[in-house]
Amino acid sequence: QKSIASRTLLLDRFLVRDITINIKSINKTIMLISTFARAVTRQTRVAASAMGGIRNLNLHEYQSAQIMKESGVNVPFGIAAHTVEDAVKAAAEIGDEQVVIKSQILAGGRGLGKFTNGLQGGVHIIDTKDVKEYAEKMLGGTLVTKQSGAAGKPVNTVLLAKKMALAKEFYFAIFMDRASGGPLIIACSEGGTSIEDLAESSPEKIIKVPVNITTGPTEEQIETVVNGLGVSGDKESAKEQIRALYNLFVDKDCTMVEVNPLAEDTDGNLIAADAKIGFDDNAEFRHKDIFDQRDHSQEDPREVAAAKWDLNYIGLDGNIGCMVNGAGLAMSTMDIISLNGGSPANFLDVGGGAKVEQIKAAFEIITSDPAVKAILVNIFGGIMKCDIIAEGIIEASRELDLKVPVVVRLEGTNVERGKKLLEESGLDLITAEDLDDAATKAVAAIA
C-alpha cells in the first residue's frame, strides 16, 4: 500500500511537472517519505481526535443522551450543570444519597483521565453532600485523557446522573466503514473502559457487522450483535434498542454513534449509560437544531476561524506554516518541507476559489500559531488565479505587519501577473521557481 506521502508526491509531479529532488539513494527517499507519512498520519489523527473531528460535529454526552431519548433509546436520568450552584440543585432534584458526576468534554477515556489540578478521573460516583466539592474542582478545569491530546480539554459542563444498578457493561458503536462502503456495527461483551486497550489485549472479543445502508441490518445481523454482547435479559427488547440506535445513526446523518458502556440493569434492560455521537457537516442544513448545539470551546480556535472562511485547516507541531490550494498539493508541500529538513506547522488548503479576503484570513490563522517561524505559500493556478493570491499576500503582509519570512511559489493561471505584483509590492518576500526551491528556501529562512 502506497503511503499518503508518495501518492500525493506523484500527484504533484503530474500536476506541475517541475519538482526537482536530488536524493542520491532511492531507498533513503522511500524511507524518509514513509517515516514522514506515518508521522503526518499520527499528527492528523491526534488533531482530529483532539479538536473534535475534521468534517463532523461532535456533541457532549448530555446532548447526545437527549437526542437518543427522542429516538427511543433508553438513557439514564440526568441534568446538565454549567455552574457549581446548578450542580448542587441538580443533585437535590435527583434526590438520591449518591449521584454520578461526569465531566463533559469531546474526548473519550474520561473515567481514566486526570485533571491538570490533580483530580484523578473525570467521572465519579459520589455522595450527594460532596457534589459542591467535586463540581468546584471539575468546572473550569482541564481534563487530560488518552483521546484528548496532551493539552487536554476544558470542562465547562458537568452531568449529574442518577446512579444506576448495572449488572453488565458492554461496548457498542456504529461507524461508517470505508472497506465495506457502509455502516459498521462494532460490539463487545466488555465495556465501560478504554476500548482501545481491549482491542489490543483481546481483539477476539470484538465483533464487527457490516450493514447494507440501502436495506439496513437484517434480523440475523441484529441477533448476531445481541448474542455477541451477551445480553441476559429480554432479547427482543435488546434487539429493539439496537434497531433504535441504528435508526438514529441513519436518520440523523451520523458519522458515529458510540455507547460505552451500553449497560444492562438488574431487570435485564439495555441502557445507553454513556454516549458520544458525531454528525456529518454536509447534513447541517437538515439538522439545524442539532448543529446549533456545537461547543466551539472544545475545538481548536484556529479551525473554528478557518471554517468561517471556508478554509481547511489542521494544526500540527512544526514551525513552517503552509498555505496551499488543493489537498494533494498541500500534502506534497508538507512532504517536501520534511525531506528538506523542516517541519510543517499546519495543513491549510485555501481551495480553488479563494478570494483576497480569504487569503488574508489564512495568513491571520497561520500567524496566530506562535511556533510558526516562516510561511511557505505554494499555489498552482488552475481555478485559483495566481494574481488573486498575490493580491491577498500583499494585503496581508501590509495589514498584519508579518514578522516571519514568507516564501512564495506560484505557477499556473495568471502567474506572470502574480509575480509582477509581488515584485512591484516593495515587500520583503522570498520568491521560488519550483516546489523544491521553495521548501529549501523556507527551511533556510529559519536556520
N, C-alpha and C positions, 0 to 999 in steps of 0.2 A: 504494500500500500504506500503510495507516494505521500510524502509529508505535505502539509499545508504550504510550507515554505517553498518546496521545489515546484509544486503545481502553480503557485502564484508567480514564481520566478519565470516559469515557462510562459505564463500568460503575458507577463510584462514584456518578455522578449518578442512575443507575437505582435503585441500592440505597438510598441515603439521602435523595436529593432535597433536599439543603439546602446545596449548595455555592454560595457567592456570590462570584464572582470579578469584580472590577471592572477590566477591561482595556479601555482606550479603543480600541486598534487590534486588530482581529481578526487582521490579518497579523502583528502583533507577537506575539500569543498563539501562533499557529501556529509562528512562528519559534522562540520560547522553548521550546515543548514539543518541537519537533523536535530542537533543539540538545541539550536535556537528555536526550531519549530516546537519542540517539546516544552521549552521554556515559555514561549508565547501562549501555547495551549493552556499550560498551567495558570499563567497570569490571567488569561482571558476567563478561564473558569472561575478563578478566585474573584475577579472583578464582577462577573455575572452573579455569583452567589452572594457576594458582599453587598452589591448595590441593588439587588432585587431583580436581577434579570435584565437581558438586553432588549427583548422585544415583548415583554409581557408584564402585566400588572399583578403584583402580589398583595394580598390583604392580610391583616392581622388575624389571629385566631378568633377573637371575639366577633370580628366582622364576618369571617368565614362561617362561624357557627350559626349566625343569624340566617345567612343565605342557605345553609344546609337545612336548617329547621324549616324554612319556607319550601324546601324541595322534598320534604318528607323524611329527612334523615334524623334519627334520634340523637340529640345532643344534651349535655348536662345543663342544668340551670346555672346561669352566670350573669354577672353585672360588671361592666367595664367601668373603671375609675381613672380619672386623669389627675386627681389631687388626693392628698392624704385624707382629707375630710370626706371626700366621696368614697374612698375605700372603706373607711370606718362605717359609714352609713350603709354601704352595700353589704358588709358582713352582718350588720344588725338586721337588715332585711332578709338575708338568708336564714338567720335565726338559729343556727346550729352551734354547738360548742366548738366545733372545728370547721375550718374552711380551707379551700385551696387557693393560694395566691400565685398568679402566673405573670411573669414579665411578658410584655407584648413587644416583640421585635420580629423583623422579617428575616429570620435565620433559624435553622434547626439546631438541635442539641442544647436547648435552654436549660434543661434539668441538670446537665453536667457542666454547664458554663460557670463562669466566675466574674463577678463584678470587679471593676478596677478599684473600688473602695474596699475590697477584701471579702465581701459577702460571697459565700460559695453557693452556687446554684441559683437558677432563675425561676424555679418552681418549688413551692414549699407547701406542705400540709401543716397548718399551724392552729393554735388556739385562737379563738375569735378575739380574746383580750390582747393578743400580740399583733394584731393587724396594723395598728398605727406604727409600731416599731419597724416592722418589715416594709411597710409602704414608704416610710421615710428613707430607708436605705435603697429601695429599688427605684422609686420615681426620681427622675433626674439623673440616675446613674448610668453607667455604660457597662453593658454585658458583653463579655467575650466568649464565643463558643467555637466549636470546630468549623462551623459554617459561616461565621460572621466576618472572618478576616481578623488580622491581629489588632486592628483599631477598635473592633467591637461595634456595637450598635447602641444608640441612646434609647433608654426606656422612658417613654412619656405616658404610658398607659399600663395599668395592671388589670388583670381579670380576676375578680373574686368569684369562685365557682363552688357549688355545693359538692361536698365530699361524697364520692360515690362508693358503694360497696361492690368492688370489681372482683370477679372470680378469675378472669383470664384477660390477658392483653395480647393483641395481635398487631400486625403491621399490614396496612392496605394502601395502595396507591394506583392511580391511573395517569399515564403519561402518553404523549404522542411518541411513537416509535418509528425511527427512520427505516429500520431494517424491514419491518412488516408493513410500513406505509399506512399505519392507522393507530388507534389507541392500544395501549398495552396495560393490562391489569397485572399488578405485582402484589402478591400476598405472602404472608409469612405467619406461622403459628406462634412466633415470638415477637413481641413489640414493646414499646414503651421506652426503649433506649436507642442508642445510635444504630441505625440500620446499616451504616457504612461498616461498622465493626462486625456486625453479624454477617454481612455479605462476605467479609474477608475470612472470618473464622468458620462459618457454617453455611457455605453457599448452597448446599443441597436442601436446606430448609426453605429456600425461597422459590416460589412457583411463579411462572410467567405465562399469561394467557393473552395472546394477540387477538384482537377483536376486529371483525369486518365492520368498518364505520358505516357502511350503507345499510346493513341489516341489524347491527347491534349484537350483543352477546347472546348466544344460544342458551337454551335451558341446560344443556350439557356443560357448557363453559361456566355458567353461574354455579352449577353444582360442584364443578371442579374447584372453584375458588372457595366455596363454603367448606368443602371437605379438606382442602389444603389449610384453611385457617384452623381447623379442629374444633369447630363450633359444637358445643354440647347441648345447647338449648334447642328451641323450635327451629328446624332447618328451613321451613317455608318462610317464616318471618325473617330469618337471616338472608334468604335469597331476595326478599323484597327490599331489604336495606342495601344490598349490593346493586340491585337494579336502580334504586333511587340515587345512589352515588354515581352510577354510570350515566343516568339521565341528566343529572346535574352537570357532569362533565361535558356532555354534548349540548344541552340546551343553553348553557351559559358561555359557550365558546371557551372552555378552559384549556390551558396548556398543561395543567397539573392539578390533580386532587390527591392530596396526601393526608392520610389519617393515621396518626401514630401517638397513642395507641387507638386502634379500633377495639374497644373493650367489650367484654361480656359480663353483665352484672349477675348477681346471685340468683336472679329469676330467669337467666338464660337469654336476656335481651341484648342485642348488639347496640352499642352506643359509641358515637364518634367523640371520644373523650378529648382529643386534641387534633386540630386540623389545620392544614395550610392549602390554600387554593391560589393558582395562577391563572390569569385571563389573557387571551390574545389581544394585543393592542389593535389589531386590524378590525376587531369586532367592537371597538369602543362606541361606534355610532348606534349599535344595537343595545348597549347596556350602560347608558349614561349614568344611571343611578349607582351602578357598581363602581365605575371609574371615578366618580366624584369622591369616592372614599379613599383615594390614593394618599398615602402618607409620604410626602416628599422628604420628611426628616430622616427617613430610613435609606435614602438614596444619595449617591454622590452628587453634590450641588452642581458640579460641572456637567454631569449627564443630564440633570434637570434643565440647566440652561441650554444645553445643546439641543434637547428635544424641542424646546420652544422655537428654535431657529431651524428645525428640521435638519439637524446635523447628526451624524452617527459618531458618537464619542465613547471611548473606553479608556479610562486612566490606567497606566502601567507604572512601573517604578524606575524608569530610566531618566535620562537628562536631556535628550534631544526631542523636542516637540515636533510632531509631524502633521502637516496639512496636505491632504491628497484628495483627488477626485476618483472615486471608484474603489470598491473594497479590495479587488485583486491587486491593483496598483499600490494601494495602501500597505497591504501585507508584503509586497515585494520591496517597497521602500524600507519597511522595518527590517526585512532580511538583509538588505544591502548595508544598512547602518550597522547591523550586528557584525556582518562579515568584515567591515572596515574598523572594527574595534569599539564601536559606540553602543549605546543602549537607548532604544526608543522610550519616550516618556508617555506615549499615548497612541491610540488608533483614532484617527479623525478623518472621516470621509465626508467631504462637503457635497457630494453628489454631482449630478450632471447639469443642474440648472441653477446653481447658486448665484445670488445677486451680491452686489457690493456690500450691502448691509450684513449679509450672512458671513462674508469673508472677514469683515471687521469683528463680528461676534466670535468667529472661530479663533481669531488671534487673542481676544479677551479671555476665552476659555483656556487656551493653551498656556497663556502667560499667568493665569491665576494659580498655576502649579509652581510653587517656589523651587522645585527641583529642576525645572527647565532652564538650561544654560545656553541653548541655541535652538533655532527653529529651522526645519527644512520644509520648504514648500515644493511639492512635486506635482505638476499639473500636465495632464495630457488633454489638449483641447480638441474634443470631438463635439459633443453637445455643449460642453463648457467652453467658453471663449477665453483665450489667454489674456486679451486686453481687459476683460472684466475682472479677472483675477488680479492683474497688475494694478488696476484702479483700487481694488479692495486692499491690496498690500500697501499701497502708497497712503491711502487714507488712514488705515490702521496704524501704520508706522508714525504718522504725524500726530494723530489724536492720542494714541496710547503712550507716546514717547518711549518706544521699545528700548530696553537696556541690554537686550541679548542679541547676538549676531543672527541675521536672517539670511539663509541660503535659498536662492530661488532657481528652480529649473522649470522652464516652460517649453512645451512642444505641442504643435498641432494648430488648430484654427486660430487665426489672427496672431500667430506667435511673434512675427516681426513687429507688429504694432505694440504688442505687450512688452517686448524687450525695449522698444524705443521709449515707452512711457516710463519704464524703470530707470533707464539711462538718464532721461531728462528730469527725473524727480529730484535729483540732488541729494538723495538719501544714501546712507552708507549700507547698501545692500550687496550681498555677495551673489553673483550670478554663476550658473554652472551650465555646461553644454550637454551633459547627459546624467543619468541617474548615478552612476558610479562616481563621477566627478563631484556631484552634489553631496553624496554621502561622505566622500573623502574630505571635502571642504567643511562640512558640518562637524565632523569628528575633530578635525584640526582646529576649528574655531574655539573649542573648549579645552584643548590640550594644555 
